[in-house]
Amino acid sequence: MDLDPVTGPAPDPEHGRHLLHEMLRIRRFEEKCVELYSAQKIRGFMHLYIGEEAVAVGVMESLEREDAVVATYREHGHALARGVSAASIMAEMFGKVEGASRGRGGSMHIFDATTRFFGGNAIVGGGLPIAVGLALADKMRGRARVTCCFFGEGAVAEGEFHESMNLAALWGLPVLFVCENNLYAMGTHIERSEAETNIALKASSYEMPAWSVDGMDVVAVEEAARRAAVAVRAGTGPYFLECRTYRFRAHSMYDPELYRAKEEVRMWKQRDPIELFTGWLQLHGAVDDESLRRMEEEIAREIAEAIAFAEAGTPEPVEDLTKYVYAERAP
Ligand SMILES: Cc1ncc(C[n+]2csc(CCOP(=O)(O)OP(=O)(O)O)c2C)c(N)n1
């Protein structure tokens, strides 16, 4: 199956600026995270989403408040685009009680029930059965909701992927599967791990509509995701979207990146989703230097406030270490 020929209408200028703003927020937030990591304010593992912003931002536009989102350990972008506050994400990474997961999960385990953001999951493929379970609950209770599940192409090698595809299709569950195919699972190129590298084709063998889309083009992603979400909400069962993208940074903060050529990275950076979209908006007169400057200022302010909030927070007390391991008794 080839790239789905998405030819949707161009977004109106205001919507276009919103999409750009969201992508820039993620980019600038994570660039700041790199500094904070080097300063040891953020500890533990950290995986950046830089280069892949168009996927989370485009897909999130197709979702409603009542829908659920399940992501991976590379989820700062998904959380921000879903509406989890930058402050609670930053406080989480600082290990503070005020963080989304009380500072217990760190970068990889951001949860926020109010925005129905169900992780943040360190286990490759681990979010898939969770999403299927959430969708099963919606189906059993007759709620017309979508559960959107993001995962990398590395998850396709997991048994959980196949079990989840099978049950979602067999039971007609309302899941929007979004595979973020950035070609590499840590240092392993997809061609070294998959006999069939066409992921949408694999998914379609489970009897669900499956399409590939240019994951560097936020307009194309949004258009494809809207179509998918409408179908899922209408009760036709699961839908699969493969977004072809690329991470510009290393897998995590501890990766010397010896497995890919600098030239390949350079080539992909020419398709930077933010630069592509900014150029497109400029071409259509939707942004100019002044509006871009204001957008950057606004984002910088939001991030500075998030850092101040995280700095001022309280470290999770050691006495509480065993708390929440099991659910507290219901009142
Ligand atoms: C079940 C499991 N196996 C192995 C790992 C180690 N691991 C962490 S990230 C990763 C690669 C996953 O790649 P992909 O799913 O493509 O996501 P990406 O990092 O590219 O976003 C692996 C193998 C893990 N976390 N969980």
The ligand as a MOL file (V3000), in Angstrom:
LIG
                    3D

  0  0  0     0  0            999 V3000
M  V30 BEGIN CTAB
M  V30 COUNTS 26 27 0 0 0
M  V30 BEGIN ATOM
M  V30 1 C 9.3140 -5.2400 25.8000 0
M  V30 2 C 10.5300 -4.3810 25.6400 0
M  V30 3 N 11.5860 -4.8730 24.9670 0
M  V30 4 C 12.6990 -4.1110 24.7990 0
M  V30 5 C 12.7580 -2.8500 25.3310 0
M  V30 6 C 13.9940 -1.9950 25.1140 0
M  V30 7 N 13.6920 -0.9480 24.1360 0 CHG=1
M  V30 8 C 13.4240 0.2990 24.5680 0
M  V30 9 S 13.0680 1.2920 23.3030 0
M  V30 10 C 13.2400 0.0920 22.1590 0
M  V30 11 C 13.0240 0.3820 20.6960 0
M  V30 12 C 11.6090 0.6700 20.3280 0
M  V30 13 O 11.5170 1.2690 19.0690 0
M  V30 14 P 10.1770 1.7970 18.4800 0
M  V30 15 O 9.0380 0.9890 18.9680 0
M  V30 16 O 10.3330 1.8630 17.0060 0
M  V30 17 O 9.9840 3.2490 19.0900 0
M  V30 18 P 10.8830 4.5370 18.9500 0
M  V30 19 O 11.8790 4.4980 20.0620 0
M  V30 20 O 11.4910 4.5050 17.5940 0
M  V30 21 O 9.9260 5.6860 19.1230 0
M  V30 22 C 13.5930 -1.0880 22.7750 0
M  V30 23 C 13.8380 -2.3520 22.0470 0
M  V30 24 C 11.6370 -2.3780 26.0590 0
M  V30 25 N 11.6150 -1.1600 26.6040 0
M  V30 26 N 10.5300 -3.1430 26.1740 0
M  V30 END ATOM
M  V30 BEGIN BOND
M  V30 1 1 1 2
M  V30 2 1 2 3
M  V30 3 2 2 26
M  V30 4 2 3 4
M  V30 5 1 4 5
M  V30 6 1 5 6
M  V30 7 2 5 24
M  V30 8 1 6 7
M  V30 9 2 7 8
M  V30 10 1 7 22
M  V30 11 1 8 9
M  V30 12 1 9 10
M  V30 13 1 10 11
M  V30 14 2 10 22
M  V30 15 1 11 12
M  V30 16 1 12 13
M  V30 17 1 13 14
M  V30 18 2 14 15
M  V30 19 1 14 16
M  V30 20 1 14 17
M  V30 21 1 17 18
M  V30 22 2 18 19
M  V30 23 1 18 20
M  V30 24 1 18 21
M  V30 25 1 22 23
M  V30 26 1 24 25
M  V30 27 1 24 26
M  V30 END BOND
M  V30 END CTAB
M  END
